[in-house]
Structures are given as C-alpha cells and as structure tokens.
Amino acid sequence: MMPSKPLHPCNHPGCPKLTSGRYCPDHEKRERERYDASRGSSTERGYDHRWHKIRDLKLSRDLLCERCFAKGYGVPAVLVHHKDRNPKNNDPMNHESLCDACHDKEHVKDGWRGRGKSSQPLPK
C-alpha cells in the first residue's frame, strides 16, 4: 500500500485546518462558488445554442479523441476544444474532439482543476 500524502493547512487565509486537497471541506464549496461566479455563465462565455449545434456536429463526425487516436488508442471524445482558446472562433479548423483527460491536460496550465472524470482507452 502506498503512503498517503501528508496533510497541509487549508489555502483559505487564516484557516488552520489540515487537508489533503487545496481547501478544507468548510472552504471547498465557498471557493468553488467564488470561482464559478467569476467565470460567468456558459452563455456569457460564448457557449450558446449555436455552439451546441456546432459541438454536436463535430462530435458526430469525430467520435474518438483526436489526440488519443494519434497515439493508437480508441478513447471516445466527450467535448470539443477550441485550439486558440477563443470560444467565439468557430472556424472548423479551430475545433478538436477530445476526451476528458486530454482536455484537462490542455488546460492544467490555466489553473483548470479538471472535470473529475478519467478516460480509459478502449481495446484496439
């Protein structure tokens, strides 16, 4: 059995509670709500009904994660990524069908914590 990570203080200013994550349970929900409020709604960020039609069309054409497929894996794509990170640029060349894991890797440098789902390659 691998040893667990040592506990550390909660990242909320002044909170002395120890946690294995970024925030203790008392502050996790509050920080998530604050983060979500600062982002705005999905519609405000450019993901309106038109985007959903574009997304559905792309996923129906490219069923597998394009990055995993290039490595020889058959992982289902679950979302469409804007390569230039501009949600208003809906040029088809700017779209990429990705699995959760590849999308999370792409956005980790932005502070994105991920969708909390893991992707498993399908047998070849």
C-alpha positions in Angstrom: 0.0 0.0 0.0 1.3 3.4 -0.9 1.6 6.0 1.8 -0.9 8.8 1.6 0.2 12.4 1.0 0.8 14.4 4.2 -1.9 16.8 5.3 -1.2 20.6 4.9 -3.1 23.7 6.0 -6.1 24.8 4.1 -5.3 27.5 1.5 -8.1 29.8 2.7 -6.5 32.7 4.5 -6.4 32.2 8.3 -7.8 28.6 8.3 -5.7 26.3 10.4 -7.5 23.1 9.4 -5.4 20.4 7.7 -6.5 18.9 4.4 -5.1 16.7 1.6 -6.7 19.0 -1.1 -6.4 22.7 -1.7 -9.1 23.6 0.8 -10.7 22.0 3.9 -14.3 20.8 3.4 -15.6 24.0 5.0 -14.0 26.2 2.4 -14.0 24.0 -0.7 -17.7 24.8 -1.6 -17.2 28.5 -0.9 -14.1 28.7 -3.1 -15.8 26.7 -5.9 -18.8 29.1 -5.9 -16.5 32.1 -5.9 -14.5 30.7 -8.9 -17.7 29.8 -10.8 -19.2 33.3 -10.2 -16.0 35.0 -11.5 -16.2 32.9 -14.8 -19.7 33.9 -15.7 -22.3 31.6 -17.2 -21.5 29.4 -20.2 -23.7 31.6 -22.4 -21.7 34.7 -21.3 -18.5 32.8 -22.2 -19.8 32.1 -25.7 -21.3 28.7 -25.4 -24.8 29.4 -26.6 -27.4 27.3 -28.6 -25.4 27.8 -31.8 -22.2 26.4 -30.1 -24.1 23.3 -29.0 -25.2 22.6 -32.6 -21.5 23.1 -33.8 -20.3 20.8 -30.9 -22.8 18.1 -31.7 -21.9 18.1 -35.4 -18.1 17.9 -34.6 -18.6 15.0 -32.1 -20.8 13.1 -34.6 -18.0 13.4 -37.2 -15.1 12.7 -34.9 -16.3 10.2 -32.4 -12.8 9.5 -30.9 -10.4 11.8 -29.0 -8.1 13.1 -31.8 -5.0 13.1 -29.5 -5.5 9.6 -28.2 -6.3 8.3 -31.7 -3.0 9.8 -32.9 -1.3 7.6 -30.3 -3.2 4.5 -31.3 -5.9 4.5 -28.6 -9.7 4.4 -29.2 -11.0 6.8 -26.5 -14.4 8.3 -27.0 -14.4 12.1 -27.4 -16.8 13.9 -25.0 -16.1 17.5 -25.7 -14.9 19.9 -28.4 -11.9 22.1 -27.6 -11.1 25.5 -29.2 -7.5 25.2 -30.2 -7.0 29.0 -29.9 -9.0 29.1 -26.6 -11.4 31.7 -28.1 -15.0 30.3 -27.8 -16.2 32.8 -30.3 -13.9 31.5 -33.1 -15.9 28.7 -34.5 -13.9 28.0 -37.6 -14.0 24.2 -38.0 -10.1 24.2 -38.2 -10.1 25.6 -34.6 -12.0 22.6 -33.2 -10.6 19.4 -31.7 -12.6 16.5 -30.4 -11.1 15.4 -27.0 -11.6 13.1 -24.1 -11.7 14.5 -20.6 -8.1 13.5 -19.8 -6.7 15.2 -22.9 -8.8 18.3 -22.3 -7.7 18.5 -18.7 -4.0 18.2 -19.7 -4.5 21.1 -22.2 -6.0 23.4 -19.5 -3.9 22.5 -16.5 -1.6 25.5 -17.2 -4.7 27.7 -16.9 -5.4 26.6 -13.3 -8.2 24.3 -14.5 -8.8 21.6 -12.0 -10.4 19.2 -14.4 -13.8 17.6 -14.8 -13.1 14.9 -12.3 -13.6 12.1 -14.8 -11.0 9.7 -16.1 -10.9 8.4 -19.6 -10.0 4.8 -20.3 -8.7 3.7 -23.7 -11.0 1.2 -25.4 -9.4 -2.0 -26.7 -8.0 -1.8 -30.2 
